[in-house]
């Protein structure tokens, strides 16, 4: 069996085990997190990247990411991403993240719970995944098709761990 097929089988198994980030369970939908919760979750996993708060103030959410001057190793492992932690009760801000910026129409999740938007500038797909009521992962996979890969799966596993902690 080729390495590519083995990787595909491993990703499929991971998707089944992790639930693919889908937020259909009532207890997960009712859960709200803070930026500190997300940062702590990343710290608790050995080898995971350290998140930094983005500079600037937005009253709707806090942005967490890898910061500036990200190493090639981290980019290969996780891709380009931002975790938005929306202020509790601000459903409009969550909805704005899950809306097509070009058309203003709500994005629809795929079978894995990923909301896909085509970035008009880069022509790459951005995948948004919602966790609980107020956390949204925006992941730019650098792909010309709306599909996740091992980098997204790693992030999904990390953030999905919030519900377990």
PyMOL commands that set and color helices and strands:
alter all, ss='L'
color gray80, all
select helices_A, chain A and resi 3-21+26-29+35-44+72-78+91-97+150-164
alter helices_A, ss='H'
color red, helices_A
select strands_A, chain A and resi 52-53+61-65+80-86+114-118+125-131+135-140
alter strands_A, ss='S'
color yellow, strands_A
deselect
rebuild
show_as cartoon
